[in-house]
Amino acid sequence: MRCSCVALVAALAGPVIAGCSSNPGPSAAPGATSSATATAQVQAPPGVDFSAVPWRAVDSLAQGFSMPLPEDLAWRVTDAKDAWLVANHAPTKTEIVARVLATDGLANRSRCEAHARDLRKLPEREGAIVIEKRRVDLPSGFDTVLEVGILAIKPGRPITGYVMAFGGWSKRCFAYVLTTTASGRGAEEAVGDRLALFVERSFLKLRFGSDLSPVVPREKPPI
């Protein structure tokens, strides 16, 4: 998953970035390397350091789940009753919003997504490039589908990747949306790396209070 995300984002976004780059300046003398070039060559893309730090579970009392996040003092988490859990990391322009909520009628994935979008502005799919789409059993018994992609790419603008998951069961809905943005050289690798890391180390490791209760298996509809 991690390698495929990085490679696909780089392949899809790379030509756009290359096409909108400014004309190069005068060439340096053969064998000479400027300090700026040397720095760029050794500097890792932003966000890659998330793979080198421990990830710790953040318990949401309001939503009833536990979600791992990379250890970093820059994270700001808001967890309020009758509202979304919001985790924001300003340095990498990464934001996660998630919520478990009740509905009046029987819930399913499409109804839950529509309900979530009524409650909060979420990324639109128009023009987006989907990298991966698959069913996940989170929360257990829900008809949740995970979607990973990048929003419509505009020349000269930052690249934004997303992870969206919506699901329903009985009269309950689940919504999870992550967005992360990077710009400049290495932006496509940074976005791809973050998407893969957060799917593997955060989203797929969500733990719900309901996981402790037995769930009656049921046939799930196709995507």
C-alpha positions in Angstrom: 0.0 0.0 0.0 2.7 2.5 1.0 4.9 2.0 -2.1 1.9 2.0 -4.4 0.6 5.3 -3.0 3.9 7.1 -3.3 4.5 5.7 -6.8 1.1 6.5 -8.1 0.9 10.0 -6.7 4.4 10.7 -8.1 3.4 9.4 -11.5 0.1 11.3 -11.7 1.3 14.6 -10.2 4.9 14.7 -11.5 4.1 15.7 -15.1 1.9 18.6 -13.9 4.6 19.9 -11.5 7.2 19.6 -14.2 5.1 21.3 -16.8 4.5 24.4 -14.6 8.0 24.8 -13.2 9.8 28.1 -14.1 12.6 28.3 -16.6 15.9 27.3 -15.1 18.5 30.0 -14.5 22.0 30.1 -15.9 23.8 26.8 -15.6 26.5 26.5 -12.9 30.1 25.6 -13.9 30.7 21.9 -14.5 31.5 20.1 -11.2 30.2 23.1 -9.1 27.4 22.5 -6.6 25.6 25.4 -5.0 24.8 25.3 -1.2 21.1 25.5 -2.1 21.3 22.5 -4.4 23.3 20.5 -1.9 20.7 21.2 0.7 17.9 20.1 -1.6 19.7 16.9 -2.4 19.9 15.7 1.2 16.7 17.2 2.6 13.9 14.6 2.9 10.4 15.5 1.6 8.2 17.0 4.4 6.3 14.5 6.4 8.6 11.5 5.8 9.8 11.8 9.4 6.3 10.5 10.4 7.7 7.0 9.6 10.5 7.4 12.0 8.6 8.3 15.1 6.4 6.3 17.5 2.6 6.4 16.9 0.5 6.6 20.0 -3.3 6.0 20.4 -5.5 9.1 21.0 -8.6 8.1 22.8 -11.8 9.9 21.8 -14.3 9.7 24.7 -16.9 11.6 22.6 -16.7 9.3 19.6 -15.9 6.1 21.4 -12.8 5.1 19.4 -9.0 5.1 19.7 -6.9 6.5 16.8 -3.1 6.3 16.6 -1.2 9.5 15.6 2.5 10.1 15.1 4.1 11.6 18.2 4.5 15.4 17.5 3.7 18.3 19.7 2.3 20.2 16.7 -0.8 18.0 16.7 -4.0 19.9 17.9 -6.9 17.6 18.7 -10.4 18.7 19.5 -12.8 16.0 20.9 -16.2 17.4 21.8 -19.5 15.8 22.4 -22.0 16.1 19.5 -19.2 17.3 17.2 -16.5 15.9 15.0 -13.1 14.8 16.3 -10.6 17.1 14.6 -6.9 16.4 14.6 -4.8 19.1 12.9 -1.1 19.1 12.1 -0.2 22.6 10.8 3.4 22.0 9.7 2.3 19.3 7.1 -1.2 20.8 6.5 -2.7 17.5 7.5 -6.2 17.3 9.0 -8.3 14.3 10.2 -12.0 14.7 10.9 -14.0 11.7 12.2 -17.3 11.0 13.7 -19.7 8.2 14.8 -23.3 9.4 14.9 -26.8 8.1 15.1 -29.5 8.4 12.4 -33.2 8.3 12.4 -33.6 5.6 9.8 -31.6 2.5 8.7 -28.1 3.6 7.8 -26.0 2.6 4.9 -22.8 3.9 3.3 -24.3 6.4 0.8 -26.8 7.8 3.3 -24.1 8.2 5.9 -21.9 10.0 3.5 -24.7 12.4 2.5 -25.5 13.0 6.2 -21.8 13.7 6.9 -21.6 16.2 4.1 -24.7 17.9 5.4 -22.9 18.4 8.7 -19.5 19.5 7.5 -17.8 20.6 4.3 -15.7 17.6 3.0 -13.5 17.2 -0.1 -15.4 16.8 -3.4 -14.7 14.0 -5.8 -15.1 16.0 -9.0 -11.8 15.8 -10.9 -10.2 13.7 -8.2 -7.9 10.7 -9.1 -8.7 7.6 -7.1 -5.7 5.5 -6.1 -7.4 2.8 -4.1 -10.9 1.9 -3.2 -11.8 -1.2 -1.0 -14.1 -2.4 1.6 -12.9 -2.4 5.3 -14.6 -3.9 8.3 -14.4 -0.6 10.4 -16.3 -0.3 12.6 -17.0 -4.0 12.8 -20.2 -4.9 10.9 -20.4 -1.6 9.0 -20.5 -1.5 5.2 -17.6 0.9 5.2 -15.6 1.6 2.0 -12.1 3.2 2.1 -11.1 5.5 -0.7 -7.7 7.0 -1.2 -6.9 9.6 -3.9 -5.7 13.1 -4.8 -7.9 16.0 -5.5 -7.9 17.7 -8.9 -4.4 18.8 -9.7 -4.0 22.4 -10.9 -0.7 23.6 -12.4 1.3 25.7 -10.0 -0.9 24.8 -7.0 -0.2 22.6 -4.0 -1.1 18.9 -4.2 -3.7 17.6 -1.8 -4.3 13.9 -1.1 -7.2 12.4 0.8 -8.4 9.4 2.6 -12.2 9.1 2.9 -14.3 6.3 4.6 -18.0 6.2 5.1 -20.1 3.3 6.5 -23.4 2.5 8.2 -25.0 -0.2 10.2 -28.4 -0.3 11.8 -29.0 3.3 12.8 -25.4 4.4 13.2 -23.0 6.1 10.8 -19.2 6.4 10.6 -17.3 9.0 8.7 -13.5 9.5 8.5 -11.8 12.1 6.2 -8.1 12.9 6.1 -6.6 15.6 3.8 -2.9 16.5 3.5 -1.2 19.1 1.3 2.3 19.7 0.1 3.9 22.0 -2.4 7.2 22.5 -4.2 9.8 19.9 -5.1 9.1 16.5 -3.6 5.4 17.3 -2.9 4.1 14.3 -4.7 6.3 11.9 -2.8 5.4 13.6 0.5 1.7 13.4 -0.1 1.9 9.7 -1.3 4.0 8.8 1.8 1.6 10.4 4.2 -1.5 8.8 2.6 0.1 5.4 2.9 1.4 5.9 6.4 -1.9 7.2 7.8 -3.9 4.4 6.2 -1.6 1.7 7.5 -0.7 3.1 10.9 -3.8 5.2 11.9 -7.0 4.4 10.0 -6.6 0.6 9.8 -5.7 0.6 13.5 -8.8 2.4 14.7 -10.3 0.6 17.7 -13.9 1.1 18.6 -15.7 0.5 21.9 -18.2 -1.6 19.9 -15.4 -4.0 18.9 -15.8 -5.6 22.3 -19.4 -6.6 21.6 -20.2 -9.5 19.3 -21.7 -8.5 15.9 -24.1 -10.7 14.0 -22.5 -11.3 10.5 -24.6 -10.0 7.6 -24.1 -10.1 3.8 -22.6 -6.9 2.6 -23.7 -5.3 -0.7 -21.1 -4.7 -3.5 -19.2 -1.5 -3.8 
